[in-house]
């Protein structure tokens, strides 16, 4: 199976709110030479997010599985030490047109996908 992703510059365009995306995140580890990094992480994009921790509201942010809030790289507004440089919509699950399934559709989709692989 081959998947082709279209990477979009986060400074040019943002995904639809609530979308699951892959985010290319750039940052720097605390110390040492060679401490710069650029990594791909799964996350969701939200036009508006209210922190469960402190009730603070954030606009146009990417939220990863660990609850870390990130912003488009070099975006005006709150500082983001690890900014999202590019993003791509998640690819479709094997044998489907969807990138996520829940409930009663999961089992038959898995069975169909194993028949395809």
PLY file of the C-alpha trace (Angstrom):
ply
format ascii 1.0
element vertex 117
property float x
property float y
property float z
element edge 116
property int vertex1
property int vertex2
end_header
0.00 0.00 0.00
1.33 3.45 -0.90
0.17 6.69 0.68
0.88 10.14 -0.71
0.44 13.13 1.57
0.11 16.75 0.56
2.06 18.89 3.03
0.67 22.39 3.46
2.64 25.32 4.88
0.99 26.24 8.20
1.74 29.91 7.50
-0.28 29.78 4.27
-3.33 27.71 5.20
-4.83 25.97 8.22
-6.95 22.78 8.31
-10.65 22.58 9.08
-11.36 22.81 12.80
-11.53 19.46 14.57
-9.55 17.73 11.83
-7.06 15.03 12.64
-3.78 15.93 10.96
-0.11 15.12 10.90
1.92 18.11 12.01
5.58 18.72 11.19
6.89 20.24 14.42
10.17 22.15 14.66
11.90 22.98 17.91
15.05 22.79 19.97
16.05 20.58 22.86
17.18 22.43 25.97
20.95 21.98 25.65
23.76 20.75 23.51
24.93 20.99 19.93
22.67 19.46 17.35
19.68 20.12 19.57
17.36 21.29 16.78
14.65 18.86 15.73
11.85 18.51 13.19
9.40 15.65 13.72
5.97 14.49 12.51
3.26 14.05 15.18
-0.45 13.21 15.00
-2.67 16.01 16.31
-5.96 17.85 15.92
-6.41 21.41 14.71
-8.84 23.64 16.61
-9.92 27.18 15.78
-10.84 27.56 19.46
-9.57 25.49 22.37
-10.24 26.04 26.07
-7.61 24.48 28.33
-9.01 21.98 30.82
-6.12 22.83 33.14
-6.56 26.59 33.54
-9.58 27.61 31.44
-7.43 29.73 29.12
-8.70 30.08 25.56
-6.45 29.53 22.54
-7.13 30.35 18.89
-5.89 28.48 15.79
-3.87 25.82 17.57
-2.75 22.24 17.12
-3.33 19.86 20.04
-1.35 16.64 20.33
-2.28 13.42 22.19
-0.41 14.57 25.27
-2.43 17.78 25.44
0.47 19.95 24.26
-0.80 23.04 22.45
1.24 24.19 19.47
0.80 27.07 17.06
1.80 27.59 13.44
5.53 28.26 13.24
6.34 31.99 13.50
2.63 32.85 13.92
1.73 36.09 15.67
0.26 35.62 19.13
1.27 33.27 21.94
4.79 31.90 21.86
5.12 28.28 20.81
8.57 26.83 21.44
7.68 23.92 19.15
5.82 25.34 16.19
3.98 23.48 13.44
5.71 24.28 10.14
3.53 22.13 7.87
0.49 19.89 8.19
-1.27 17.17 6.19
-4.66 15.53 6.56
-4.41 11.96 7.85
-4.54 9.35 5.10
-7.57 7.09 4.76
-7.64 3.81 6.66
-6.91 0.75 4.48
-9.79 -0.04 2.15
-11.86 2.98 3.24
-12.35 6.63 2.38
-12.15 7.66 6.07
-9.27 8.48 8.40
-11.15 7.42 11.52
-13.98 5.04 12.35
-15.86 4.46 15.60
-18.55 2.13 16.83
-20.26 -0.55 14.77
-18.33 0.28 11.56
-14.93 -0.71 13.01
-15.21 -4.54 13.01
-16.48 -4.94 9.42
-13.92 -2.40 8.17
-11.08 -4.27 9.89
-12.27 -7.56 8.43
-12.44 -6.03 4.96
-8.99 -4.43 5.33
-7.35 -7.73 6.34
-8.90 -9.24 3.23
-7.26 -6.47 1.18
-3.77 -6.68 2.70
0 1
1 2
2 3
3 4
4 5
5 6
6 7
7 8
8 9
9 10
10 11
11 12
12 13
13 14
14 15
15 16
16 17
17 18
18 19
19 20
20 21
21 22
22 23
23 24
24 25
25 26
26 27
27 28
28 29
29 30
30 31
31 32
32 33
33 34
34 35
35 36
36 37
37 38
38 39
39 40
40 41
41 42
42 43
43 44
44 45
45 46
46 47
47 48
48 49
49 50
50 51
51 52
52 53
53 54
54 55
55 56
56 57
57 58
58 59
59 60
60 61
61 62
62 63
63 64
64 65
65 66
66 67
67 68
68 69
69 70
70 71
71 72
72 73
73 74
74 75
75 76
76 77
77 78
78 79
79 80
80 81
81 82
82 83
83 84
84 85
85 86
86 87
87 88
88 89
89 90
90 91
91 92
92 93
93 94
94 95
95 96
96 97
97 98
98 99
99 100
100 101
101 102
102 103
103 104
104 105
105 106
106 107
107 108
108 109
109 110
110 111
111 112
112 113
113 114
114 115
115 116
